[in-house]
């Protein structure tokens, strides 16, 4: 047998180099899995510890995304794809992280609190930033703008083990919806929501939030909501 041609030698070298690169990539991805598999999400910044090159990390993240190993939710925010993911992130947790500051509200929070009968396929939040939406492999996330003066009425809740989120209380979620919906204070619209009975604490919160908000539309809505709730209690619900 003669010596291999230069072309054959280049092919052998290329195959060896490609295998080496594949091996390095696999090892690096295994390292990432070891680091973040127990986290509901991670950022690219988390992988920059030590002397890792920022450009190289971004290039690797792009490759893993294209290979279906990770899911990108927005710039610098990722979730491991299945089967590597050990923790399923709650949509509310992702909503909080995709846009900051924000809290889950409107129909999503009303459904969470058991106040409306239908499930909600989209996770809706409010933010002091601009109105926007994100379509991701893990769901659609929408954000409605409100000004800083009415960015209140929310708190931390645990929605899954180890996952705490910012979500509106039941009263604030309802009033955010009223405020952001044209005609949201009209009886027909409020009837169509088919609200469940409000607990006394929710009714007190409605009044407290309305005083703080101090907008005619909000006061009208609260009066009509409480009237409807009284009609239900009296058994005279027209629905």
Residue pairs with C-beta under 8 A, 6 or more apart in sequence:
4 12
25 60
25 63
28 60
29 60
29 64
29 69
32 47
32 64
33 80
33 84
35 42
35 46
35 47
36 42
36 46
36 80
37 80
37 84
37 85
37 86
37 87
38 86
38 87
39 87
40 79
40 87
40 88
40 89
40 90
40 93
40 94
40 162
40 163
41 73
41 77
41 78
41 79
41 89
41 93
41 94
41 97
42 78
42 79
42 80
43 76
43 77
43 78
44 57
44 58
44 61
44 76
44 78
45 76
47 57
47 61
48 54
48 57
61 70
61 72
61 78
64 70
65 71
65 72
65 78
68 81
69 80
69 81
69 84
70 78
70 79
70 80
70 81
71 78
71 79
71 80
71 81
71 136
71 137
71 138
72 78
72 136
73 79
73 94
73 97
73 98
73 134
73 136
73 138
74 98
74 134
77 97
77 98
79 85
79 89
79 94
79 138
80 86
87 162
88 160
89 138
89 163
90 159
90 160
90 163
90 165
91 123
91 138
91 139
91 141
92 104
92 108
92 112
92 123
92 159
92 165
92 167
93 159
93 160
93 163
93 164
93 165
94 123
94 136
94 138
94 139
94 141
95 102
95 104
95 108
95 123
95 125
95 141
95 165
96 102
96 103
96 104
96 125
96 165
96 166
98 134
98 136
98 141
99 125
99 127
99 129
99 132
99 134
99 141
99 143
101 127
101 128
101 129
101 151
102 125
102 126
102 127
102 129
102 143
102 166
103 125
103 126
103 154
103 166
103 167
103 168
104 112
104 123
104 124
104 125
104 165
104 166
104 167
104 168
105 124
105 125
105 126
105 144
105 154
105 167
105 168
105 172
105 173
105 176
105 177
106 124
106 125
106 126
106 144
106 168
106 173
106 176
106 177
106 180
107 116
107 120
107 124
107 177
108 120
108 122
108 123
108 124
108 125
108 173
109 167
109 168
109 169
109 170
109 172
109 173
110 116
110 170
110 173
110 174
110 177
110 193
111 118
111 119
111 120
112 159
112 167
113 169
113 170
113 173
114 196
115 170
115 173
115 174
115 195
115 196
115 198
116 193
116 194
116 195
116 196
117 194
117 196
121 139
121 140
122 139
122 140
122 141
122 142
123 139
123 140
123 141
123 142
124 141
124 142
124 143
124 144
125 141
125 142
125 143
125 144
126 143
126 144
126 145
126 146
126 151
126 168
126 176
126 180
127 143
127 144
127 145
127 146
128 145
128 146
128 147
128 148
128 151
129 143
129 145
130 143
130 145
131 143
131 144
131 145
132 142
132 143
133 140
133 141
133 142
133 143
134 140
134 141
134 142
144 176
144 180
146 176
146 179
146 180
150 179
150 213
152 172
152 209
152 212
153 168
153 169
153 171
153 172
153 175
153 176
153 205
153 209
154 166
154 167
154 168
154 169
154 172
155 166
155 167
155 169
156 164
156 165
156 166
157 164
157 165
157 167
158 164
159 165
159 167
167 173
168 176
169 202
169 205
170 198
170 202
170 205
171 202
171 203
171 205
171 206
171 208
171 209
172 205
172 209
174 195
174 206
174 225
175 206
175 209
175 210
175 213
175 218
175 221
175 222
177 184
178 184
178 185
178 190
178 217
178 218
178 221
179 213
179 215
179 217
179 218
181 189
183 189
184 190
184 217
184 221
185 217
185 218
185 220
185 221
185 224
187 224
187 228
190 221
190 224
190 225
190 228
191 228
191 238
191 239
194 239
195 225
195 228
195 229
197 229
197 232
197 233
198 206
198 225
198 229
203 226
203 229
206 222
206 225
206 226
207 222
209 218
210 218
210 219
210 222
228 237
231 237
231 238
